[in-house]
Amino acid sequence: QEKVRAVLVVNDDPEVLSSIKRLLKPDRYQVLAARNGLEGLEILTRNPVDAIVTDQLIPGMTGVDFLRQAAIICPETIRVVLYGCCEVKLVADAIYDGSVHLLLTMPWDDNQFLGFLLDAFQRKELADENDRLNLKLLTLNHELAVCQHQLKGLLDSKQAAEIIG
C-alpha cells in the first residue's frame, strides 16, 4: 500500500490552489493550503508534511524566504518553488544554499510537476533508507566492539589463569 503524502501548498491565488489540489488528487496526497508565508509556517509547526510547494510571490515574504524558514522547522521536507521568468537569480541562490530542492516555472506542465514530485519523494525515501541502514550499521559495529572487548577480557583472564595454574 502506497503511503499518503502530505503536501503544503502556499499560494494566494485560489485558482492555483485549486489546480494543484486537483492535480495531486486527494486519494494520493493530503493537501494542506496556506494563503501566505506566515500561515504556511504556522501549519508547518502543527502538521508534519512531506513536501512544500510555494509560489515565489506570496504575501508577507518571498517564497524563497518562506522555504528558508521552513527548512529550519522541517529540514527533511522536500521544498519546491514555482517561479516566473523574473526571479531566476534569487531562486537559483536558494538552490545553492539548500533551501529549495526543485524549481518549476509557471505555468507548469502537470506531468512534469507530478514527475518531479514523485522523483523527489523517491530520492527522499532512498536517503531515509540510507540513513536507517547507516544507523543500523553503527549499532552493529558498536555491538561488535563490545563483543570484541568482552572476548579480549575472557582471553586475558584465561591466559592469566594458565600462568598461575
DAFEN-V742577 format. One record per residue. N is the residue number from 0. SS is DSSP state (@ for helix, = for strand, . for the rest). PHI is phi in radians with two decimals (999 if undefined). OMEGA is omega in degrees with one decimal (* if undefined). Layout:
BEGIN
N_SS_PHI_OMEGA / N_SS_PHI_OMEGA
END
This chain:
BEGIN
0_._999_-177.0 / 1_._-1.33_179.9 / 2_._-1.20_174.5 / 3_._-1.39_-178.0 / 4_=_-1.66_175.4 / 5_=_-1.68_-179.4 / 6_=_-2.18_174.4 / 7_=_-1.66_177.2 / 8_=_-1.95_179.3 / 9_=_-1.99_-178.5 / 10_._-2.87_-178.4 / 11_._-1.59_179.6 / 12_._-1.65_-178.4 / 13_@_-1.00_179.8 / 14_@_-1.20_178.4 / 15_@_-1.17_177.7 / 16_@_-1.00_-179.5 / 17_@_-1.09_-179.7 / 18_@_-1.11_-179.9 / 19_@_-1.19_177.8 / 20_@_-1.04_179.7 / 21_@_-1.12_-179.5 / 22_@_-1.14_-176.2 / 23_@_-1.41_175.1 / 24_._0.81_-176.4 / 25_._-0.95_179.6 / 26_._-1.31_179.0 / 27_._-1.88_-177.5 / 28_=_-2.38_169.6 / 29_=_-1.63_-176.2 / 30_=_-1.82_173.0 / 31_=_-1.83_-175.9 / 32_=_-2.20_174.8 / 33_=_-2.33_-178.9 / 34_._-1.60_179.4 / 35_=_-2.68_-175.8 / 36_@_-1.12_-179.5 / 37_@_-1.10_176.9 / 38_@_-1.11_178.2 / 39_@_-1.11_178.5 / 40_@_-1.12_177.6 / 41_@_-1.11_177.8 / 42_@_-1.07_-178.7 / 43_@_-1.11_179.6 / 44_@_-1.29_-178.1 / 45_@_-1.88_-172.8 / 46_._-2.34_172.4 / 47_._-1.26_177.7 / 48_._-2.25_179.4 / 49_._-1.58_-178.3 / 50_=_-2.59_175.2 / 51_=_-2.21_174.6 / 52_=_-2.12_-179.4 / 53_=_-2.30_171.6 / 54_=_-1.35_176.5 / 55_._-1.20_-178.8 / 56_=_-1.81_177.0 / 57_=_-2.19_-179.9 / 58_=_-1.10_173.8 / 59_._1.65_-179.9 / 60_=_-2.97_175.3 / 61_=_-1.41_176.8 / 62_@_-1.06_178.7 / 63_@_-1.13_177.3 / 64_@_-1.08_176.9 / 65_@_-1.05_-178.0 / 66_@_-1.18_176.1 / 67_@_-1.11_177.6 / 68_@_-1.23_178.5 / 69_@_-1.09_-179.8 / 70_@_-1.12_176.9 / 71_@_-1.31_-178.5 / 72_@_-1.23_-176.8 / 73_._-2.46_-174.5 / 74_._-1.13_-177.7 / 75_._-1.49_-177.2 / 76_._-1.34_175.3 / 77_=_-1.30_-175.1 / 78_=_-2.08_-175.7 / 79_=_-2.15_176.4 / 80_=_-2.08_173.7 / 81_=_-1.67_-176.2 / 82_=_-2.49_173.8 / 83_._-1.67_-173.7 / 84_@_-1.13_-172.6 / 85_@_-1.45_-172.2 / 86_@_-1.85_-170.9 / 87_@_-1.03_-176.2 / 88_@_-1.09_-179.4 / 89_@_-1.04_-178.8 / 90_@_-1.21_178.2 / 91_@_-1.09_176.7 / 92_@_-1.07_179.9 / 93_@_-1.19_175.1 / 94_@_-1.18_-179.2 / 95_@_-1.05_-178.3 / 96_._-1.51_174.5 / 97_._1.53_-179.2 / 98_._-1.32_-176.6 / 99_._-2.14_177.5 / 100_._-1.67_-175.2 / 101_=_-2.36_174.7 / 102_=_-2.03_173.5 / 103_=_-2.30_178.6 / 104_=_-1.38_175.4 / 105_._-1.83_-5.2 / 106_._-1.26_-176.9 / 107_._-1.70_172.8 / 108_._-1.60_-175.7 / 109_@_-0.97_-178.9 / 110_@_-1.13_177.8 / 111_@_-1.13_179.1 / 112_@_-1.01_179.8 / 113_@_-1.13_179.0 / 114_@_-1.09_177.6 / 115_@_-1.08_-178.5 / 116_@_-1.15_178.5 / 117_@_-1.10_178.0 / 118_@_-1.09_178.9 / 119_@_-1.11_177.8 / 120_@_-1.12_178.9 / 121_@_-1.11_177.9 / 122_@_-1.12_179.0 / 123_@_-1.14_178.9 / 124_@_-1.10_176.9 / 125_@_-1.13_178.4 / 126_@_-1.12_178.3 / 127_@_-1.10_178.7 / 128_@_-1.13_177.4 / 129_@_-1.07_177.8 / 130_@_-1.07_179.8 / 131_@_-1.09_-179.8 / 132_@_-1.19_176.1 / 133_@_-1.10_177.8 / 134_@_-1.12_177.8 / 135_@_-1.09_178.5 / 136_@_-1.10_177.3 / 137_@_-1.06_179.5 / 138_@_-1.11_179.5 / 139_@_-1.14_177.0 / 140_@_-1.10_177.8 / 141_@_-1.13_178.6 / 142_@_-1.08_177.4 / 143_@_-1.11_179.1 / 144_@_-1.11_177.7 / 145_@_-1.10_179.1 / 146_@_-1.08_178.3 / 147_@_-1.08_179.3 / 148_@_-1.12_178.7 / 149_@_-1.13_179.5 / 150_@_-1.10_177.4 / 151_@_-1.07_177.5 / 152_@_-1.08_178.6 / 153_@_-1.14_178.3 / 154_@_-1.11_177.8 / 155_@_-1.08_179.7 / 156_@_-1.13_-179.8 / 157_@_-1.14_179.2 / 158_@_-1.12_179.4 / 159_@_-1.13_178.7 / 160_@_-1.14_-179.7 / 161_@_-1.20_179.5 / 162_@_-1.18_-179.1 / 163_@_-1.25_-173.2 / 164_._-1.48_*
END
